[in-house]
Structure formats: structure tokens, C-alpha cells
Amino acid sequence: QVQLVESGGGLVQAGGSLRLSCAASGRFFRINEMGWYRQAPGKQRELVATITSGGSTNYADSVKGRFTISRDNDKHTVSLQMDSLKPEDTGVYYCSVRATTLIRTGDYWGQGTQVTVSS
């Protein structure tokens, strides 16, 4: 009922920047929290940043000061501006939203987009 499509991943050298975007579509009444998570090779998925419908943000300590999350409530999109990238930022980045549909409120996930930071 809710589909998420991420874009903007790629290969970048350490110190570079990337901007990820995620667009939500489908049938839903509202989207509450939106966020980005990542999974490095051989590791568990971890929170990167979240943003509520009111604009409150939360960041992992490892990305504070380097990443910025934003959203457009009218377009149902969420973006992640990533600056000063480090090799340890490498991983698959997933967009996630908490949405209310006709039948339930639940969490939805995108397919992920690869971010690779070379040293």
C-alpha cells in the first residue's frame, strides 16, 4: 500500500558529498516519521537519521554535523544530505516511513541504495 523509492547513491571519495532522496507513493492517509537507515557489510542495520512530520530530527552520533535530513510533506519525500563522507559510511541506505493506511499504521521500507566511500 506504500511504496518507497530511493535514489542518489553512488561511489564517492572520502570527504565528498552525496544527496539521497526517497519518494513515497501509494494509498495512505498520512506519513508520520520518515528516516534513513544503513547496513554495512556484515553488520546489522542501524539508524542514521529520522524526522517527524513536525520537523523534529534525530541523528546517530556518528553522523551528527555531517548529515542533514529534510522532508517535503506535500511531495511525500525525504532527503539525506551527506557531507564529509568517510569510508565507514559505506553501506546500503534504506528509506523508511511510518504511514497510516486504510487498514493500519505500520512501517514501510524501500529497496535500498548503495553508498560507497573510498579512502
N, C-alpha and C positions, 0 to 999 in steps of 0.2 A: 504493500500500500504506500510505502515511502521508498523512493529510490534516491541514492546519493551517488554523484559522480565527481571524483576528484580529478584535478589537473594541476600541472605546474611542476611536477617532479622532474628530476634530471640529474646530470652529473655536473659538479662544480668543484673548484679547488678550494682548499681551506681559506677562510677569510672572505669568501664570496657570499652571494645572496641568492635566494630563491623565494618565489611567492607561490604558495599553494592556494587553490580555490576549490570550493565544494558547492555544488548546486543540488538542492533538494527538490524533488518533484513527486507527484502522486496525489492521492486523496488524503488530506489531513486538515484538521481544524486549526491547529496551531503547532508551532515548534517552540519548545521551551529552551532547554540548554543545548548548545552546539559545542563541539570540541574537536580537537585533534589528538590522536594517539599515535604512537610509533612502536615498531617492533624491530629490534636489531637482530642480526643473525644469531641464532642460538639463545636468544633471550626472550623473556616474556614481554607482552605488550604493556606499555606504560603511558601514563597521561603526559601530554605535552602542554596543552592549554585548553581552557574552556571559557565560554562566555554565555551568560544568561540572556534572556530576552530583554532584560532591562539594561544590559551592558556591563554587568559586573564580570570581571575577569579573574582567572586563576591560572598560574603558571607553575610548571615544575621548576625547582630551584636551578636546575642545570641550564635552563634556557632564559631565565629572567634577565632582562636587559638586552637580550639579543633577538628575541622573537616577539611579535605583536599579533594578537588575534583580533579580528574585527568581523562584524556581520552586517548584512543588509536585510532587515526584516521584511521589506516589501518584495525583494527579489528572492528571498529564502536562500541566501548564500552566506557562507562563512569563509574567511580567508586567513591565511597564516603567512605573515611576512617574516622571513628568516634571514637575519643578517649575521655577519661574523661567524659563518658556519665552521664547524670543527669536524674532523674525521669521525668523532664519536657521535655525531648527529646522523650518521648513516643508518638507514633503515627504511622500512616500508611505513609510510604515513597513512593513517586511516582517518577519515572523517566520520564523526558520529553525531547523531542528533537524538534528542528525546522529543517525540512527537505524539500528539493526541489525534487519533483517527476516530472513525465511526465506532469501532469496537473496543478500543483500548488505548492506553498510553503506554508506549514502550520505546525501547532504544533501537535505533537502526544504524547500520554500518555500510560504508562504501567498500569498494573492492581494494582500495589502497593504491598509492602511487609511490614509486621508488625514488628515494633521495640518496645519492651517493656523493660523499665529500672526500676528495682525495687530498693527501698530505703534500 
